[in-house]
């Protein structure tokens, strides 16, 4: 184990494989899989499992995941590992944000591992055993790893709230300093059970019964049949052409269409001729966000709601572009959705690529630890509404509106860019500037990630509907944006509010370039495969 997390200061480069994630040890676990001949899906599972240990405030076994996978042979699929609403009755009134009453959807992360690994074996000749992929996560949970600054920040930030969260204080509430060893022996045992008995152990049998008993004791309506009903939907990704690339995103109930909509609006402007990082650059991105967010209304689970309306219709996107006034900001007032998650991605030398987001929704999810399992449960059900006319209203078996939307861009049919970010409502916004920097301006992944970004709307710490923008955008830029009518709230440079994004770029010659956000504890790791000698 390294003495400290190695903070990335430039992009990593490799021909043999690449992993990026917000934690150094998670990236290392995935890179080790690629180095021994595993594929991108197998590497992503190993990476995600370590993140469930190293970043318990943002993701874990009690949460969900959304995958996009693609290869050079033309296969491209979305795995939506999203838990469904409880089948039994839930309490009347608004759905609470924390506690057992917010733990009203199942958790599909582990089911997603099973689905992805099966797909890998069928389509990519994957041979890795789940037990081997989980081994690093089990080791770090048992022996402990250095507590991250991110975890310490969110523990301290929520200190006044967490005292009453069932089982939370014993596992996560101790004032352990950054860098001190943080152990999770109960989670290690749960991971060991899954490694030994398979993913289904999380949903049926003794472990599942202990999970349900712990949730029920905290007031959750989830029962054994809810866990057993957990399944992963596999589908074609949404697609948008942009500057010669095909951008892929997950379908509803995610907001993937929103990210594509922003880029579809920006396609009507010569972004390559707009000075990157200038006032025009930010103004166009912000105004495109407003148009695409108008179309986000009505997104919900397509198993329950008709979402056939074509939000990517070219005429619709052109109309949004025509509404943009180059010299004046339009009014803004969107409902704010918070949420925290982690982005990870992996690419292998054979052309396989996996772009993944996994999450507990809010930082620390519901705050409910499921009995003695060490599993912190998500509060994704708090995204449901209760009004009868709300397309996203709670119904048994329904999936809530989902902010997770990992991305993947194809160049001439092959994976070219893997990208995604933490940040709920901020995800499409961060991706708008990130993709323009990568595609329109040709920036290197690390350079694209480190430059200033914005977040339009309210945040957990600022209830004003303002344009939050990192101060290193420059005084002249901030002054010009103010002159155009944007209500600004400057953020410190490299603010955590701007998301934690990651990128892998794969060029036509097979060279992979990757980086993870300098706002995170992670980095990209390029693999050098050991060559056989005669």
C-alpha positions as CSV (number, residue, x, y, z in Angstrom):
1,X,0.0,0.0,0.0
2,X,1.4,3.4,-0.8
3,X,2.2,5.7,2.1
4,X,-0.2,8.3,0.7
5,X,-2.6,8.7,-2.2
6,X,-0.6,9.7,-5.3
7,X,-2.3,12.8,-6.6
8,X,-2.3,12.9,-10.4
9,X,-0.6,15.8,-12.0
10,X,-0.8,14.8,-15.7
11,X,-2.6,12.2,-17.9
12,X,-1.5,8.6,-17.8
13,X,-0.7,6.9,-21.2
14,X,-0.7,3.2,-22.2
15,X,-1.4,0.9,-25.1
16,X,-2.2,-2.1,-22.9
17,X,-5.1,-0.9,-20.8
18,X,-6.3,2.0,-18.6
19,X,-8.4,2.4,-15.5
20,X,-9.7,5.7,-13.9
21,X,-11.5,6.2,-10.6
22,X,-11.7,8.6,-7.7
23,X,-9.5,6.5,-5.4
24,X,-5.9,5.4,-6.1
25,X,-6.3,1.9,-4.6
26,X,-9.5,1.3,-6.6
27,X,-7.7,2.2,-9.8
28,X,-4.8,-0.1,-8.8
29,X,-7.2,-3.0,-8.3
30,X,-8.7,-2.6,-11.8
31,X,-5.2,-2.1,-13.4
32,X,-4.0,-5.4,-11.8
33,X,-6.9,-7.2,-13.5
34,X,-6.0,-5.8,-16.9
35,X,-2.3,-6.5,-16.3
36,X,-3.1,-10.2,-15.8
37,X,-5.2,-10.4,-19.0
38,X,-8.6,-9.5,-17.7
39,X,-11.0,-7.3,-19.7
40,X,-12.5,-3.9,-19.1
41,X,-15.7,-5.2,-17.5
42,X,-13.7,-7.4,-15.1
43,X,-11.4,-4.5,-14.2
44,X,-14.4,-2.2,-13.6
45,X,-15.9,-4.7,-11.2
46,X,-12.7,-4.9,-9.2
47,X,-12.4,-1.1,-9.2
48,X,-16.0,-0.6,-8.1
49,X,-15.7,-3.2,-5.3
50,X,-12.8,-1.3,-3.8
51,X,-14.7,2.0,-4.2
52,X,-17.5,0.5,-2.1
53,X,-14.9,0.1,0.7
54,X,-12.9,3.3,0.1
55,X,-15.7,5.7,-0.6
56,X,-18.6,4.4,1.6
57,X,-20.1,7.9,1.8
58,X,-20.8,7.9,-2.0
59,X,-21.3,4.3,-3.1
60,X,-21.6,0.8,-1.8
61,X,-23.3,-2.6,-1.8
62,X,-26.6,-0.9,-0.7
63,X,-26.7,1.2,-3.8
64,X,-27.1,1.1,-7.6
65,X,-25.0,1.4,-10.7
66,X,-25.4,2.2,-14.4
67,X,-23.0,0.8,-17.0
68,X,-22.3,1.5,-20.7
69,X,-20.1,-1.1,-22.4
70,X,-18.8,-1.1,-26.0
71,X,-16.2,-2.7,-28.2
72,X,-14.6,-2.5,-31.6
73,X,-17.0,-5.2,-33.0
74,X,-20.0,-2.9,-32.7
75,X,-21.5,-4.2,-29.5
76,X,-22.7,-1.4,-27.2
77,X,-25.1,-2.0,-24.3
78,X,-26.4,-0.3,-21.2
79,X,-26.8,-2.3,-17.9
80,X,-29.2,-0.4,-15.7
81,X,-28.6,-1.9,-12.2
82,X,-31.4,0.2,-10.5
83,X,-33.4,-1.0,-7.5
84,X,-37.2,-1.0,-7.7
85,X,-39.6,0.5,-5.2
86,X,-40.9,-1.7,-2.4
87,X,-43.9,-3.9,-3.2
88,X,-45.5,-3.3,0.1
89,X,-47.1,-0.1,1.4
90,X,-45.0,2.9,2.4
91,X,-45.8,5.6,4.9
92,X,-48.2,8.3,3.9
93,X,-47.0,11.8,3.2
94,X,-43.7,13.1,1.7
95,X,-41.0,10.6,1.3
96,X,-38.3,11.4,3.9
97,X,-34.7,12.1,2.8
98,X,-33.0,9.9,5.6
99,X,-33.8,7.0,7.8
100,X,-35.8,3.8,7.1
101,X,-38.6,5.7,5.4
102,X,-36.2,6.7,2.7
103,X,-34.8,3.2,2.2
104,X,-37.7,2.2,-0.1
105,X,-35.9,0.9,-3.2
106,X,-33.8,-2.2,-3.5
107,X,-30.1,-2.1,-4.2
108,X,-28.9,-3.5,-7.6
109,X,-25.1,-2.9,-7.5
110,X,-24.3,-6.5,-6.8
111,X,-26.8,-7.7,-9.3
112,X,-25.1,-5.4,-11.8
113,X,-21.8,-7.2,-11.1
114,X,-23.4,-10.6,-11.9
115,X,-25.0,-9.3,-15.1
116,X,-21.9,-7.6,-16.4
117,X,-19.7,-10.6,-15.6
118,X,-22.1,-12.9,-17.4
119,X,-22.2,-10.6,-20.4
120,X,-18.4,-10.4,-20.4
121,X,-18.1,-14.2,-20.5
122,X,-20.5,-14.5,-23.4
123,X,-19.2,-11.7,-25.5
124,X,-15.6,-11.0,-24.6
125,X,-14.4,-14.4,-23.4
126,X,-14.1,-13.2,-19.8
127,X,-12.6,-15.8,-17.5
128,X,-12.2,-13.9,-14.2
129,X,-14.0,-15.3,-11.1
130,X,-16.0,-12.9,-9.0
131,X,-14.1,-14.1,-5.9
132,X,-10.8,-13.0,-7.4
133,X,-12.2,-9.6,-8.5
134,X,-13.5,-9.0,-5.0
135,X,-10.3,-10.1,-3.2
136,X,-8.7,-6.6,-3.0
137,X,-11.9,-5.1,-1.6
138,X,-12.2,-7.8,1.0
139,X,-8.5,-7.2,2.0
140,X,-9.0,-3.4,2.3
141,X,-12.2,-3.8,4.3
142,X,-10.6,-6.3,6.7
143,X,-7.1,-4.8,7.1
144,X,-8.2,-1.2,6.7
145,X,-7.2,1.6,4.3
146,X,-6.3,5.3,4.9
147,X,-9.4,7.4,5.6
148,X,-9.9,9.8,2.7
149,X,-10.3,13.6,3.0
150,X,-13.6,13.3,1.2
151,X,-15.0,10.8,3.7
152,X,-13.8,12.9,6.6
153,X,-15.4,16.0,5.1
154,X,-18.8,14.4,4.6
155,X,-18.7,12.8,8.1
156,X,-18.0,16.1,9.7
157,X,-20.4,18.0,7.5
158,X,-23.3,15.7,8.6
159,X,-22.2,15.3,12.2
160,X,-25.3,16.9,13.7
161,X,-27.6,14.7,11.6
162,X,-25.9,11.3,11.9
163,X,-26.4,10.8,15.6
164,X,-29.8,9.2,15.1
165,X,-29.1,7.2,12.0
166,X,-29.4,3.5,12.8
167,X,-26.1,1.8,13.1
168,X,-24.2,4.7,11.5
169,X,-22.2,6.1,14.4
170,X,-20.5,2.8,15.3
171,X,-19.2,2.3,11.8
172,X,-18.6,5.7,10.3
173,X,-19.0,8.3,13.1
174,X,-15.7,8.1,15.0
175,X,-13.6,11.2,14.5
176,X,-10.8,9.3,12.8
177,X,-8.3,11.7,11.2
178,X,-7.5,11.7,7.5
179,X,-4.9,9.1,6.7
180,X,-5.7,6.9,9.7
181,X,-6.6,3.3,9.2
182,X,-10.3,2.8,8.6
183,X,-11.6,-0.8,8.9
184,X,-14.9,-2.4,8.0
185,X,-14.8,-6.0,9.2
186,X,-18.6,-6.5,8.9
187,X,-18.5,-5.4,5.3
188,X,-15.5,-7.6,4.7
189,X,-17.5,-10.6,5.8
190,X,-20.4,-9.6,3.6
191,X,-18.1,-9.3,0.6
192,X,-16.6,-12.7,1.5
193,X,-20.0,-14.3,1.5
194,X,-20.8,-12.9,-1.9
195,X,-17.4,-14.1,-3.2
196,X,-18.0,-17.6,-1.8
197,X,-21.7,-18.0,-2.6
198,X,-22.1,-15.7,-5.6
199,X,-24.1,-12.4,-6.1
200,X,-27.4,-14.1,-5.4
201,X,-26.4,-14.5,-1.8
202,X,-27.1,-10.7,-1.4
203,X,-30.7,-11.3,-2.5
204,X,-31.7,-14.7,-1.2
205,X,-30.6,-16.8,1.8
206,X,-29.1,-16.0,5.2
207,X,-27.3,-12.8,4.2
208,X,-30.4,-11.4,2.5
209,X,-32.5,-12.2,5.6
210,X,-30.0,-10.4,7.8
211,X,-30.1,-7.4,5.5
212,X,-33.9,-7.2,5.5
213,X,-34.0,-7.7,9.3
214,X,-31.6,-4.7,9.7
215,X,-33.6,-2.6,7.3
216,X,-36.9,-3.5,8.9
217,X,-35.6,-2.6,12.4
218,X,-34.9,0.9,11.1
219,X,-38.4,1.3,9.6
220,X,-37.8,0.3,6.0
221,X,-40.7,-1.4,4.1
222,X,-38.3,-3.6,2.0
223,X,-38.8,-7.3,2.4
224,X,-37.2,-10.5,1.2
225,X,-39.3,-10.6,-1.9
226,X,-38.2,-7.1,-2.8
227,X,-34.6,-8.2,-2.8
228,X,-35.3,-11.4,-4.7
229,X,-37.1,-9.3,-7.4
230,X,-34.1,-7.2,-8.1
231,X,-33.0,-7.3,-11.7
232,X,-30.9,-5.5,-14.2
233,X,-32.3,-4.1,-17.4
234,X,-30.1,-4.4,-20.5
235,X,-30.8,-2.0,-23.4
236,X,-29.4,-0.1,-26.3
237,X,-27.9,3.3,-25.4
238,X,-29.3,6.6,-26.6
239,X,-27.2,8.2,-29.3
240,X,-26.4,11.6,-30.6
241,X,-24.0,12.6,-33.4
242,X,-21.6,15.4,-32.4
243,X,-18.6,16.7,-34.5
244,X,-18.1,13.3,-36.2
245,X,-18.5,11.2,-33.0
246,X,-21.4,9.2,-31.7
247,X,-22.2,10.1,-28.1
248,X,-23.9,7.3,-26.1
249,X,-25.9,7.7,-22.9
250,X,-28.3,5.5,-20.8
251,X,-32.0,5.8,-21.5
252,X,-34.7,6.8,-19.0
253,X,-35.3,6.7,-16.1
254,X,-31.8,8.3,-16.2
255,X,-31.1,11.8,-17.3
256,X,-28.7,10.6,-20.1
257,X,-30.9,12.3,-22.7
258,X,-30.2,15.6,-20.9
259,X,-26.5,15.4,-21.4
260,X,-27.0,14.5,-25.1
261,X,-29.5,17.4,-25.4
262,X,-27.0,19.9,-24.2
263,X,-24.4,18.8,-26.7
264,X,-27.1,18.7,-29.4
265,X,-27.8,22.4,-28.7
266,X,-24.1,23.3,-28.7
267,X,-23.7,21.6,-32.0
268,X,-25.5,24.6,-33.6
269,X,-22.6,26.9,-32.5
270,X,-18.9,26.9,-33.7
271,X,-17.6,25.9,-30.3
272,X,-14.1,25.2,-31.8
273,X,-13.9,28.9,-32.7
274,X,-15.1,30.1,-29.2
275,X,-12.3,30.8,-26.9
276,X,-12.1,27.9,-24.4
277,X,-12.7,29.2,-20.9
278,X,-13.9,32.6,-22.0
279,X,-17.2,34.3,-21.2
280,X,-18.7,33.2,-24.5
281,X,-17.7,29.6,-23.8
282,X,-19.4,29.5,-20.4
283,X,-22.4,31.5,-21.5
284,X,-23.2,29.1,-24.4
285,X,-22.8,26.0,-22.2
286,X,-25.0,27.5,-19.4
287,X,-27.7,28.5,-21.8
288,X,-27.6,25.1,-23.5
289,X,-28.0,23.5,-20.1
290,X,-31.2,25.6,-19.5
291,X,-32.7,24.4,-22.7
292,X,-32.0,20.7,-22.1
293,X,-33.2,20.9,-18.5
294,X,-36.5,22.2,-19.8
295,X,-36.9,18.9,-21.6
296,X,-35.9,16.8,-18.5
297,X,-39.4,17.3,-17.1
298,X,-41.5,14.1,-17.4
299,X,-38.6,11.6,-17.3
300,X,-39.5,8.5,-15.4
301,X,-39.5,4.7,-15.5
302,X,-40.6,3.7,-19.0
303,X,-42.1,0.5,-17.6
304,X,-44.7,2.8,-15.9
305,X,-44.8,6.0,-17.9
306,X,-44.8,6.8,-21.6
307,X,-41.5,8.6,-22.3
308,X,-41.5,8.1,-26.1
309,X,-41.4,11.9,-26.7
310,X,-38.3,12.5,-28.7
311,X,-36.2,15.0,-26.7
312,X,-33.3,14.6,-29.2
313,X,-35.4,15.6,-32.3
314,X,-33.1,17.8,-34.4
315,X,-35.8,20.5,-34.8
316,X,-36.4,20.6,-31.1
317,X,-32.6,21.0,-30.4
318,X,-32.4,23.7,-33.1
319,X,-35.3,25.6,-31.5
320,X,-33.5,25.5,-28.2
321,X,-30.3,26.8,-29.9
322,X,-32.3,29.6,-31.6
323,X,-33.6,30.8,-28.2
324,X,-30.1,31.5,-26.9
325,X,-29.3,35.2,-26.8
326,X,-25.5,35.6,-27.1
327,X,-25.6,38.7,-25.0
328,X,-28.1,37.9,-22.3
329,X,-28.9,35.1,-19.8
330,X,-32.4,33.7,-19.8
331,X,-34.2,33.3,-16.4
332,X,-33.6,30.1,-14.5
333,X,-35.5,28.3,-11.7
334,X,-35.2,24.5,-11.7
335,X,-35.9,22.2,-8.8
336,X,-32.6,21.0,-7.3
337,X,-31.7,17.4,-7.0
338,X,-28.7,16.6,-4.9
339,X,-26.8,13.3,-5.1
340,X,-23.3,11.9,-4.8
341,X,-21.7,9.1,-6.7
342,X,-18.5,7.8,-8.2
343,X,-17.4,7.5,-11.8
344,X,-15.0,4.7,-12.9
345,X,-14.0,3.5,-16.3
346,X,-11.7,0.8,-17.8
347,X,-10.5,0.1,-21.3
348,X,-8.5,-3.0,-22.4
349,X,-6.1,-3.7,-25.3
350,X,-8.7,-5.8,-27.2
351,X,-10.9,-2.7,-27.6
352,X,-13.4,-3.4,-24.8
353,X,-14.6,-0.4,-22.8
354,X,-16.7,0.1,-19.7
355,X,-18.0,3.4,-18.4
356,X,-19.7,3.1,-15.0
357,X,-21.4,5.2,-12.2
358,X,-22.3,3.7,-8.9
359,X,-24.1,5.6,-6.1
360,X,-26.0,5.8,-2.8
361,X,-27.8,9.0,-4.0
362,X,-27.2,11.5,-1.2
363,X,-23.9,11.4,0.6
364,X,-24.3,8.5,3.1
365,X,-27.5,7.4,1.4
366,X,-30.4,6.8,3.8
367,X,-27.9,6.7,6.7
368,X,-29.3,3.2,7.6
369,X,-26.8,0.4,8.1
370,X,-28.5,-3.0,7.5
371,X,-28.0,-4.7,10.8
372,X,-24.6,-6.4,11.2
373,X,-23.8,-6.6,7.5
374,X,-21.8,-3.4,7.3
375,X,-24.0,-2.4,4.3
376,X,-25.1,1.2,4.2
377,X,-28.4,1.5,2.2
378,X,-29.2,4.1,-0.4
379,X,-32.0,6.7,-0.3
380,X,-32.7,6.8,-4.0
381,X,-36.4,6.4,-3.2
382,X,-36.3,10.0,-1.9
383,X,-36.2,11.0,-5.6
384,X,-39.8,9.8,-6.0
385,X,-42.7,12.2,-5.8
386,X,-46.2,11.6,-4.2
387,X,-48.5,13.9,-6.2
388,X,-51.0,11.9,-8.3
389,X,-50.0,13.7,-11.5
390,X,-46.3,13.3,-11.1
391,X,-44.8,10.9,-13.7
392,X,-42.2,10.1,-11.1
393,X,-44.6,9.4,-8.3
394,X,-43.9,6.3,-6.2
395,X,-45.4,3.0,-7.2
396,X,-44.5,-0.5,-6.1
397,X,-41.9,-2.0,-8.4
398,X,-41.1,1.3,-10.1
399,X,-37.6,2.8,-10.6
400,X,-37.2,6.4,-9.6
401,X,-35.9,9.2,-11.9
402,X,-32.1,8.7,-12.0
403,X,-29.3,11.2,-12.2
404,X,-26.6,8.7,-13.1
405,X,-25.5,9.0,-16.7
406,X,-22.1,7.6,-17.6
407,X,-21.0,8.4,-21.2
408,X,-19.1,6.8,-24.0
409,X,-18.2,8.3,-27.4
410,X,-17.6,6.3,-30.5
411,X,-15.2,7.3,-33.4
412,X,-15.9,5.3,-36.6
413,X,-17.7,2.7,-34.4
414,X,-14.9,2.1,-31.9
415,X,-14.8,3.4,-28.3
416,X,-13.0,6.7,-28.3
417,X,-14.0,8.6,-25.1
418,X,-15.1,7.2,-21.7
419,X,-16.4,9.9,-19.4
420,X,-18.6,10.6,-16.4
421,X,-18.8,12.5,-13.1
422,X,-20.2,12.7,-9.7
423,X,-22.7,15.5,-9.0
424,X,-26.5,14.7,-9.6
425,X,-27.9,17.8,-11.4
426,X,-24.3,18.9,-12.0
427,X,-23.5,15.8,-14.1
428,X,-24.8,17.0,-17.5
429,X,-23.4,20.5,-16.7
430,X,-19.9,19.3,-16.0
431,X,-20.0,17.0,-19.0
432,X,-21.0,19.9,-21.3
433,X,-17.7,21.8,-20.6
434,X,-15.7,18.6,-20.4
435,X,-16.8,17.2,-23.7
436,X,-16.4,20.6,-25.5
437,X,-12.9,20.8,-24.2
438,X,-12.1,17.3,-25.3
439,X,-13.8,17.3,-28.7
440,X,-14.0,21.0,-29.8
441,X,-10.7,22.1,-28.4
442,X,-8.7,18.9,-28.4
443,X,-7.5,19.2,-24.8
444,X,-5.7,16.4,-23.1
445,X,-7.9,14.6,-20.5
446,X,-6.1,15.9,-17.4
447,X,-6.0,19.5,-18.8
448,X,-9.7,19.3,-19.6
449,X,-10.5,18.1,-16.1
450,X,-8.4,20.6,-14.2
451,X,-9.8,23.7,-15.7
452,X,-12.7,25.7,-14.1
453,X,-16.3,24.5,-14.2
454,X,-19.7,25.7,-13.2
455,X,-22.9,24.5,-11.5
456,X,-26.2,26.1,-12.2
457,X,-28.8,26.1,-9.5
458,X,-29.0,25.3,-5.8
459,X,-26.6,23.2,-3.9
460,X,-26.6,21.5,-0.5
461,X,-24.8,24.5,1.0
462,X,-26.3,27.3,-1.1
463,X,-30.0,27.5,-1.6
464,X,-29.8,30.4,-4.1
465,X,-30.6,29.6,-7.8
466,X,-27.4,31.1,-9.0
467,X,-24.6,30.2,-11.4
468,X,-21.8,28.8,-9.2
469,X,-18.5,29.1,-11.1
470,X,-14.9,28.4,-10.0
471,X,-13.0,31.6,-9.3
472,X,-10.0,30.6,-11.4
473,X,-12.2,31.3,-14.5
474,X,-10.9,34.8,-14.0
475,X,-12.2,38.2,-12.9
476,X,-12.8,39.4,-16.5
477,X,-14.8,36.3,-17.3
478,X,-16.9,36.6,-14.1
479,X,-17.5,40.3,-14.7
480,X,-18.7,39.7,-18.3
481,X,-21.0,36.9,-17.3
482,X,-22.5,39.2,-14.6
483,X,-22.9,41.9,-17.3
484,X,-24.9,39.4,-19.4
485,X,-27.3,38.8,-16.5
486,X,-26.0,35.7,-14.9
487,X,-26.4,35.8,-11.1
488,X,-23.0,34.5,-10.0
489,X,-21.8,32.9,-6.8
490,X,-18.1,32.2,-7.2
491,X,-16.7,29.0,-5.9
492,X,-13.1,28.4,-4.8
493,X,-10.8,26.9,-7.5
494,X,-11.0,23.1,-7.7
495,X,-14.2,23.1,-5.6
496,X,-15.7,19.7,-4.7
497,X,-19.1,21.1,-5.8
498,X,-17.8,21.1,-9.4
499,X,-17.9,17.3,-9.4
500,X,-15.3,14.5,-9.6
501,X,-15.0,13.5,-13.2
502,X,-12.9,11.0,-15.1
503,X,-11.8,10.5,-18.7
504,X,-10.2,7.8,-20.8
505,X,-9.4,8.7,-24.5
506,X,-8.6,5.9,-26.9
507,X,-7.0,7.0,-30.2
508,X,-7.2,5.2,-33.5
509,X,-3.7,3.9,-33.0
510,X,-4.7,2.2,-29.7
511,X,-2.9,4.7,-27.5
512,X,-5.0,5.3,-24.3
513,X,-4.8,8.6,-22.3
514,X,-6.6,8.8,-19.0
515,X,-7.0,11.0,-16.0
516,X,-9.2,11.5,-12.9
517,X,-10.3,14.8,-11.4
518,X,-7.7,16.7,-9.3
519,X,-10.7,17.5,-7.1
520,X,-10.7,13.8,-6.0
521,X,-8.5,11.3,-4.3
522,X,-8.0,9.2,-7.4
523,X,-6.1,8.9,-10.7
524,X,-5.9,7.0,-13.9
525,X,-3.5,4.1,-14.1
526,X,-2.1,2.9,-17.4
527,X,-1.2,-0.8,-17.7
528,X,2.0,-2.3,-19.0
529,X,1.3,-6.0,-19.8
530,X,4.1,-8.4,-19.1
531,X,5.3,-9.8,-22.5
532,X,5.9,-13.5,-23.0
533,X,9.5,-14.4,-23.7
534,X,10.8,-17.4,-25.6
